[in-house]
Amino acid sequence: MTDLADTQIEATDLVLGADNVPAAKERQCLKCREEFPSEWAGERICKRCKSSGSWRNGSA
């Protein structure tokens, strides 16, 4: 049995779309802290940060 304290899913991520997939919504980028349109619950870095040289080189 999974302890809820050990999960990394936020309560707001449990809103499901038509295919029982967490719905797209605005989330805060973990790198720059700006709000961005996230397509799914696991997308936590914005496209701008992902396209930066430091992110691609692994020195985020």
Residue, then its C-alpha position, 0 to 999 in steps of 0.5 A: m500500500t502506498d503512503l500518501a506522504d511518499t507521493q509527489i503528486e499534488a492534489t491539484d494534479l488529480v483532476l482527470g481529463a477525458d482519458n483519465v490522464p491528469a488535465a493540462k493546466e498552468r504550472q510553475c516551472l521548477k527552474c525559472r518559477e514562471e507559470f507555463p501551460s503544462e500539457w501533463a502532470g509530469e511536465r514541470i520545466c517550461k519550454r524556454c528553460k528546456s531550450s536553454g544551453s545550461w539545461r541541454n548540457g545538464s548544468a541546470 
